[in-house]
Each structure stands twice: as C-alpha cells, then as structure tokens.
Amino acid sequence: MLRLLTRPNLTVTNTMLPIVIAVVGGLVLGLVFVAASPIAVFLLIALGFFLGIAYKHPELFIVSLVLATSTAIPFEDIPVIASIGPGRIFVTDLVLLIPFGLMMLRLLAERDYTLLSSPLDLPLMLFVLVALIATWLGFSREMSQMSISKVFSSPPMIIRLAIPEIRCIAYYLIFFSATNIVRSEKQLSWLLAGLYMGALIAAALIILQVAFPGVELVRVGRVESLLTEGVRYKDVTRVADLPGEGLILIMFSVVLANLLHLRPTRIRDWVLFVPLGMALLFTYNRNFWASLALSAMILAYLGNRAGWQRFTIYGMAGALLVAVVVMISLSMPESKVAQVAQAAGDRFISLVKSDTYTEGNSFQFRIIEADYAIQQLENRPVFGVGLGAYYRPYDNRLDWQYFDGRGYIHNGHFFVMLKSGLLGYLCFVLISIIFVVRGFRHWHVVKEPQFRAVLLGFVTAYLGIAIAAFVNPIYMQANWAPVLGLMWGINEVILRFNNVDNKKKPSTNRNLWYIYNVKQEKAEI
C-alpha cells in the first residue's frame, strides 16, 4: 500500500527534495534548540549526518561494524546506547540494524528496489531461528519454578550469560547487509579496502606491542612471554586473542591468492604481505599457521602454470630466508632474531610432537571439555542446552578463581552443537558446504582478477578456519562472527556480479580431469 502511495517523481535526484529537507530540518533544529540544550542540537545534527552517509554509502556502516568489533577495541569500550534489564545495547548493535532499516525504507519508497536472495539465505535464517528456539527452551527449563515478576526483577544468570552469545549469532546477519547493500563494484572495492585497513590496524598494534612490550598498546587479549611445552621464552613476547587476529588471517590468505594468481604482482600486495605475516608470526598461534599452510597449498594447486612458477620462486626465496635466519641464530644466539626464530621453530615443531597431546597439556583440557560436551549432547541432541546455559559442572581441572568456563568450550564445533543442538549445527555445516562448494566451482568464471583472488582467499581461509575451530571457539566469538558473515556475503556478491546463477549449468557428462583442465585453460586467459 505504501508503495502505491509513493509519488514516482519524488526521488533523490529531484531538485525540490533537498530544499524541502533543508527547510524541515531547519525548523526541527530550531524547535529543538528552543526546547532543549545545544548538546541535543549537536546530537541531532550528528544523527542526520550519519543517516545521510548511510543512505549514500551504506557499505561504510558494514565496514564500521567490523572495525569496531574485530580489530582491537575491547567490547567494554564500545559506547552503550541503553541498558535494558540485564542487557546493554551497544552502538555496534545499532550499526548492524541501520543497513536493514535502509533496505526496508528503500523497499517501501522505491518502485524498482527489490531484495536479493542467495543460496545461503535459508540455511542462515534457519540457523539463527534454531539457536533462538534452543535458547527459549533453555530459559523455560531454568525459569520453570520462577514467577514472571521475579524474572523481571531479578533475572537469572542464564539470561545474563545468553545476551553476549545472542549478540554473536545476530552479528552473522551482516551477511544480508552485504548481499543487499553492495550492488556495484565500487561499493565492493570500498568494502574490501575497509577490511584491509582493519587488518593493517590490528597487525600494526601487534607489531608495535612486540617491539615495545613494556608499553600497554593492546588492552584486550593477552600480552605475555611465550610458553611452549613447559618452556618459557622470557625474551619473546606473544600477543594472543586480539579481536583482529581473525581478520589478519583471512586478509593474509587473500594476499596470498593475489601473489599466486595475479600477474603482474602488485607492490601493494607485498606491502600488505610483510606486516600481516609478521603479525601472524607474533601471535604464535599454531592452528593459524597450520590453516595458512593449508590455504597456500590449495591456492598453489588451483593456480595456473604461471602461478606454480611463482609459488616455486617464493618457496625458494622463503627457504633462503630461513637459511639466513638459521645462520644468524647459530652465529648470534643471543640476538632478538635468533630468539624469535628458535621460539617460532619450537612452536611449529610442537604440532607433530607427542608431548603436545600428553597429560598435563592444554590439549588434554580440551579432551575433558569434549567428554562433558558429548554427555550433554546425549541428553539434549536436537536443540542442545541453549545460548547462555552451562553444559558441565564446576571442575577444578578447568575452572579457577578468575575463570568460570562452565558455559565455554574451546572446540568451536562443539560450541555450536551445545548451544543450538545437532539441528543448529547441521544448518551451520550446510552454510559452510554451500559457501565452499560455490567458491571452488565458480572461481574461474570471475572476470575481475582482484575479486577472483578475494573469493579464492576467503574460501581457502575458511577451510583452514574449520580445522582451527576444533581447538578454538571461533564460530561463537563476537569478533569472528561479523567477519565470517561478511565473507559469506562478499563471495555471494562477487558471484552475482558474474551472473553465476543465471548461466547455463555445465553438462555433467564429463569426468573430473576434463573439468579441471577446462578450469586451468580459463584461468590462463
């Protein structure tokens, strides 16, 4: 009905519209200035300014959410708009909603505006729905003996614990902002530039923190001396659990895709390669290193002949660099380079050492968590325990004075299973399978080389993340969720720009070797 009442000539290009907006806005500001304080006027002007930006460049709001949650800002430092009962509404929550509000506004006001769909829409909506149902069931079990008045006056702990996890699930919905807001290559380029900038900011903080360990530059995460297999490297600083480490890992994979698949190689990629690579080194995160190794091997396998030659050259250069570092370590064992090299080497070798998986190591603690998780899933397999609910009792082997992990598990796959049940986890797996299969199936038809590298970098990084999630709760962390959701969305945008879903499907009467050779020939072009 509203669409029928819309005047066709009332568009943003109409010369009368800015005048009307200016007159009405001036009257509103005048009334506010008379009735309220100058601060309220300033806030109103700021709100109008940001709404104007949202209308003209809504992709910047998508980037701002990632920069706020997934670089280096502690959640407690994000401004709070309001507190409602046990929960708080952060500015980032509003930023998540602004693109959706803009989409609804355009849907009502513009005749030719339609919402766009993708194969990931349904499984993602089902995943969120199942997680909310599981949470409601968990609330019902916890509050079955409580009166409604007491629930509102003194909310139980499960509600307080559920709010951060609900926020994490909600941040995955940034996917829909990307697929419906980003409708031009220019918008996509701005979006990717924002992701590169966020990764560089996080990388710079890690590098500076290692260079100046006595200065507090990183307020979230851990800054500590490296500990590997019971050995403490006192002069080697490790920066771990920074919110931006996931963004660094993913964008570094994109840089690798650029270096292996683009010709000629751009200086910008090498400029990005150095700080992002150094930052990943200084996290001393073994599962990140293993993820990157997998990503590099897949990218090399999918590359054409020129890509293979480049991979060989880079590999030889890397081997030469390692040889130089080893020589420095042997000649100057007390130097900083030698200490970092030895610590990194020991850390990487520990991946294949049996001591890493023996009793008393952190890996054993994860096994204890997994045993509790399996027991709980046997009792509630379909919907799990719900967001915010505990899945195990207090255990002195895992919990201590400053950490209560009864609702926390290091295995990201088990985390999703526990909180949303096997049904929710199957939805999440379906999202992942569709994302990966579509990326590998259609990457070679992407015409723009930069976007092709982004698509490949995201898919290969995602495979590594799926492995890393077995020892890291990646899927249920608020700094990871918007990045993963945006990865899904950007790849769908790239495929849409290349009309993948509108093209005639290839004949299935071909063997895999033939299809692989055809892909290689197209990639050579």
Secondary structure, DSSP 8 states (H G I E B T S, - for coil): -HHHHS-TT-STT-THHHHHHHHHHHHHHHHHHHHS-HHHHHHHHHHHHHHHHHHH-THHHHHHHHHHHSSS--GGGS-EEEEETTEEEEHHHHHHHHHHHHHHHHHHH-TT------TTHHHHHHHHHHHHHHHHHHHHHHTTTS-HHHHHHS--HHHHHHHHHHHHHHHTTHHHHHHHH--SHHHHHHHHHHHHHHHHHHHHHHHHHHHSTTS----SSEEEEEEETTEEEEEEEEEE--TTHHHHHHHHHHHHHHHHH-SS--HHHHHHHHHHHHHHHHHT-HHHHHHHHHHHHHHHHHS-HHHHHHHHHHHHHHHHHHHHHHHHHHH-TTSHHHHHHHHHHHHHHGGG-GGGGSTTSHHHHHHHHHHHHHHHHHHSTTT-S-TT---S---TTT-BTTB--TT--S-HHHHHHHHHHHHHHHHHHHHHHHHHHHHHHHGGG--SHHHHHHHHHHHHHHHHHHHHTTSS-GGG-TTTHHHHHHHHHHHHHHHHHTTGGGS----S-S-HHHHHHHHHHHHH-
